[in-house]
Every structure is written in structure tokens, then in C-alpha cells.
């Protein structure tokens, strides 16, 4: 290669690199000038009870709200974790999904075993409902359109609060405060039946949380409180198709609700596990997600579903 050709080749390479650098610089500058618009607002660690701390924070909730507008319906999310573990931050795709459809999502923390009994945990849920109702307007929400949703142990807790009026009564509320309840793969709607049919591992978990007294088992069971005189909200009960214990409990709960004239719908989710039925809520091709959206649209008053 001659000196001249070498010089020309080197000059060409420098020119190409300069163009690439300039293009990259312009792209970065443009991205700084045109930030990605946030589709929803996030407000974390709002105390709903300032008398008790959970770690660094009080009993608290995270709010995910649409970027604008008002009078949004509200979904209160209660995580699972065997009544022992879990955190309100585990929301996966739910904030994007619910806010895209005009809902506020409130994800709550509650006291965990052994610091709290199941009864105290259910009362924490009721306290959070009271706070959400009282502060809904401030965050663009509709206090008359509150829905509960829970997974696993969280499904047990929201089912219990939605059927036993005592929890909301302590907060000067009634079951009418809840417009609909969504359960994801719970297996503790009839604690007595669950313990009697459980294997050694599950039985140990349930007796740890609910003890060995059958009176407590009955008191802790949402199915105990289902009768015509209660203003129990409509239920959407979703369970993993291949998970025998959640299928059995879900079918029993749905049958009892229907027998008392309470609106309920049962969805058997094919191809899901106990984890994916929760984790995949919010994905566009997810069948349980589609059923949830359909349920929420049907339950809400037509005049408010705009």
C-alpha cells in the first residue's frame, strides 16, 4: 500500500467515525430534549396508619395513578406470601395495566406473621380501605368505586374482608364500600376443609397461621359469612386449573356465593402456575387479565364507565 492510499484510507475511517459520533451526539441531545412521557404517577410509602411501623415505614401503601383526570375507580391490591412474607412493591405489570385503563392502583403493606395474626392482617386491609376512601378525591379517585384484589394469602384476606362485615364496621364502613372483589389462586376460603385435606407441608403452614382450634378455623373462613342478609360485593374467582387445592376451594366459594344470590364468576386459568397467574396480570395476551378487565367493566355503573 502506498503512502497516499494509506493516507486516503485513514482519512476515510476518520470521516466515518466522525459522522457516527455526530449522529450519536445528536441522538443523545434529541433524547434529552424529548424525554419519554411517564404514563402514570407513582407515590410511595403513604401511611394509612401512623401508629405502627413496618421496618422503616408505617403501615403504608403505594399509589399508581393515571397522569391526569379525576374520578378514577380504584383497585386495592393485597399481596400474597403465606401470611408471612411479601411486599407491596411486588406489582409487576399491574400499575401500567390499571392506569392505562383509567384505574388507580393502591398496593398495600400489612403486618406479617408472627408480628400479627390473620385477624389483625384483615383489619389492616380494612384500615387501608378506609384511608383510600377518605383520600380518594385528593389523588383523582372515586371513593364510591373501590375494588379489592388479592393473590394467595392476599386472596384469603380480601375475601374475608369482603364477607365478614366486622372488619369494615370497625372502620365505620360497610360491605357496600366494596364494589367488587377479585381473587387470584387462593386456597384458604374454607380453612377447616383445607386443613383436613392438606398434606403435611400445607397443614403445617395453615395450623401455624390458624392454630388447631376448629372454632378459629371457622371464624377465619370467608365461606362462613356468606348469606343473603349480607351486602357482599360481586366476586371474580380465578384459580390455576391444575392446582387441585385452589380449584376445590374456589369452586366451593363460588357455589356458596351463587346459592345465596350473590354475583360471582369462576375462571379456571389454563397453563398457569401459582406464581405466573399473579406475575402475568397486565400482559396483553393474558386471559386472566382479560377476565379481570371484563369483570371491572361489568360491575361498574354504565354512567361511570367512560
ABEGO torsion letter per residue (X at the ends): XBAAAAAAAAAAAAAAAAAAAAAAAAAAAAAAABBBBBABBBBBGBBABAABBBEABBBBBBBBBBABEBGBBBBBBBBBGGGABEBAABAEAAAAAAAAAGBBBBBBBBBBOAABBAAAAAAAAAAAAAAAAAAAAAAGBBAABBBBBBBEAAAAAAAAAAABAAAAAAAGBBAAABABBBBBGBAAABAAAAAAABBAAAAAAAAAAAEABAAAAAAABAAAABBAABBBBBBBBBBBAABAAAAAAAAAAAAAAAAAGBBBBBBBBBGBBAAAAAAABGBAABAAAAAAAAAAAAABBAAABX
